[in-house]
Amino acid sequence: MVYDPAKAWSAVPVEGELGGYRIFFDGYGWLRVTAPDSANTMTALVSGISTYAGSINVDENGTPVVSAAQVARRAGKRVGVVTSVPWTHANPAAGGGAHHVSRGAYHDIAEQMLSTGLIDVLGGTGHPWYDAEGTRLAEPNFKFVGEAAWKRLEAGEPFGESRTRWNMIQTLAALAGVDPESVSLPLLIQARNGETLR
């Protein structure tokens, strides 16, 4: 959280590696362990708040902060997040207005994104029935969205107090057939892994 130029620029020679990187000076090592990650850097972009690595739209105490998605919604604007990674990953989660103390809490983040009524269009990978190459799995992998949430999505059941019912599209071919003038929102584009949303 705190940049220390004396530590960052320390020229004390050291031997060895840290995280697979050779460390020549003490300052290099300090920078390697204090560098931000995509969760807190995206949080800074969409909220203006500097926070700790691994956090999604919360301050250094874990208190939720207002995100750009929330500001847009309050102004009567539509909110959408489309990504080439699972939509519960750090950047899409922060950009989509989720709040969590840990970027790895994919199931909690999914429930939040699906339940708040904040997002109109949500798209990305992480389909539980497909691997990274787009091959159908014998058993689903519920890493990025929980089994209960997935079953509710498939059944068209509502989420949260907002009673949000998602219109889910699962292939790029189906997406190509969508009429943007008449599509039912909110829309979840749950791409099969291996497909690119372009």
Phi, psi and omega in degrees: 000330185244124177280130180238103184299328180297319178284319182296324184256015179298125181261016178295121182294141175222157177250156173109190182232159175218116180063031180085002179248136177288133181252117181266328183228153180304323180298323178299316180297317180297318179294324179298321184271348180250002182295144178286167176242182185292334180293307183283335176287322176293323175302316179298321180294319187264353180232340184080009183253128173275130184217189186273155180300137177092000182259148180243107176050043171228154178278186184296346177262001182085011180275128179303142177243160181284132181255166178300325178298319178293320178297316179298315180298316179299333179273005178083015181269160174278153180234131179215149177222121176232131187218163176265004177243174175304137185291352175266001176293169188305305185296309179295326179296313179293316179296332180271006174086013177288160177226126176198149179283346182221122180297338182275000181275061187305317183295316178297318180296318178299311180302317181295313182296326181278340190257339190283339185077012183276325189260136177264320179228129181225124182217143177173188180264195181099017179301126185293342183263003183227144177276183185296339179266359179089013178273134180293134180274153175290325178230143181290152177246105184267044180291315189263341174217135184292157182300316181297317179295319180297317180296323177293321177299312181298324181276353181073024181279155183283159179240137169061186179296334180287346181057037183291126174249120184270136170272110187255130175245133187244001177222156177292330177297317178294322179296321180298334181272002182281131174271113183298340181281337185234007182296143178276126178255152002285150184244127174250118176260095182264085183294147171291135179305140184100339175270144180253130179275100178229000000 
